[in-house]
Amino acid sequence: MILAVLAAICTALVAVTHSTSAPRIEQNRQDFLEQSLAPVLAGIDYDGALSESTILIAPPHGLPGDDEVPVYRVYAGGEPVAALFVVRARGGFSGPIRLLIGISADGEITGVRVLEHRETPGLGDLIDADKSDWINQFNGKSLVTPAVTAWSIKRDGGEFDQLTGASITPRAVIKAIKETMLYFESNRDVVFAQGADE
């Protein structure tokens, strides 16, 4: 009897704690998401929260990875200014690499950030903005500057630096960025035309 009463009290306490803390947890989650998205939009003015107009692109889609791809659409004055894609680059040295890729409405990279990876410390992990500035070389680039054919590392005849001692990881990242830009170029109107509540 005593155990049953204690169990009921504990259950009630957990339920009350959950119900009172749930809004704060959700707000913290939303704030963290906004902070995670903002670094790829340096220098771009936009209205509202970045996560206000989100769509999910279901596979098959032509984007890197086989997963559903979240796209955060960014507006200013009611006009689209950028789209932020969360994609999974295949072909990393130690597995897939999760990337956040920002592309302006006119097709230029606004920024790229690595959200998750398992690359080798001291080599492949230099793709992380906290470890080196390698990832910043894509800012302002497009499928015109450089040309589509130059979207590879210099060792492969392309325009981009690789990482010292690591070429597999940069190849995977560059390929994913290029595929995302090609998708955006072909589907820009569709991306921005879909309803905000989809």
Residue pairs with C-beta under 8 A, 6 or more apart in sequence:
30 49
30 51
33 50
33 51
34 49
34 50
34 51
36 100
36 113
36 115
37 50
37 51
37 72
37 84
37 100
38 50
39 111
39 113
39 129
40 84
40 100
40 101
40 102
40 110
40 111
40 112
40 113
41 50
41 74
41 82
41 84
41 102
41 110
41 111
42 110
42 111
42 139
43 110
44 74
44 76
44 81
44 82
44 104
44 110
45 76
45 81
46 74
46 75
46 76
46 81
46 82
47 75
47 76
47 77
47 78
48 75
50 72
50 74
50 84
51 72
52 196
53 72
53 73
53 74
53 75
53 196
54 70
54 71
54 72
54 73
54 196
55 70
55 71
55 73
55 191
55 194
55 198
56 68
56 69
56 70
56 71
56 198
57 63
57 68
57 69
57 71
58 68
59 66
59 67
59 68
61 69
61 183
62 179
62 182
62 183
62 186
63 69
63 85
63 87
63 179
63 180
63 183
64 87
64 88
64 89
64 90
64 99
64 175
64 176
64 179
64 180
65 87
65 88
65 89
65 90
65 96
65 176
66 88
67 88
69 85
69 86
69 87
70 85
70 86
71 83
71 84
71 85
71 86
71 191
72 83
72 84
72 86
73 80
73 82
73 83
73 84
73 191
73 192
73 196
74 80
74 81
74 82
74 83
74 84
75 81
79 105
80 105
80 192
81 104
81 105
82 102
82 103
82 104
82 105
82 110
83 102
83 103
83 105
83 184
83 191
83 192
84 100
84 101
84 102
84 103
85 99
85 100
85 101
85 102
85 103
85 180
85 183
85 184
86 98
86 99
86 100
86 115
87 98
87 99
87 101
87 176
87 179
87 180
88 96
88 97
88 98
88 99
88 176
89 96
89 97
89 98
89 99
89 172
89 173
89 175
89 176
90 96
90 172
90 176
91 168
91 171
91 172
91 175
92 117
92 118
92 119
92 124
92 168
92 169
92 172
92 173
93 119
93 120
93 124
93 166
93 168
93 169
93 172
94 117
94 118
94 119
94 120
94 124
95 117
95 118
97 114
97 116
97 117
97 119
97 127
97 169
97 172
97 173
97 176
98 114
98 115
98 116
98 117
99 112
99 113
99 114
99 115
99 173
99 176
99 177
100 112
100 113
100 114
100 115
101 109
101 112
101 176
101 177
101 180
101 181
102 109
102 110
102 111
102 112
103 109
103 110
103 180
103 181
103 184
104 110
105 188
105 192
107 142
107 143
107 144
107 181
107 184
107 185
107 188
108 140
108 141
108 142
109 138
109 139
109 140
109 141
109 142
109 177
109 181
110 139
111 136
111 138
111 139
112 135
112 138
112 139
112 173
112 177
113 129
113 135
114 127
114 128
114 129
114 135
114 173
117 124
117 125
117 127
117 128
117 169
119 125
119 127
119 166
119 169
120 166
123 163
123 164
123 165
123 166
123 169
124 163
124 166
124 168
124 169
125 131
126 132
126 134
126 163
126 164
126 166
127 134
127 135
127 163
127 169
127 170
127 173
128 135
129 135
129 136
132 163
134 161
134 163
134 170
135 173
137 160
137 161
138 160
138 177
142 181
143 151
143 178
143 181
143 182
143 185
146 158
146 159
148 178
148 182
150 157
150 158
150 159
151 158
151 159
151 160
151 174
151 175
151 177
151 178
152 158
152 159
152 160
152 171
152 174
152 175
153 160
153 161
153 162
153 167
153 170
153 171
153 174
154 160
154 161
154 162
155 162
155 167
156 171
158 174
160 170
160 174
161 170
162 170
162 171
163 169
163 170
184 191
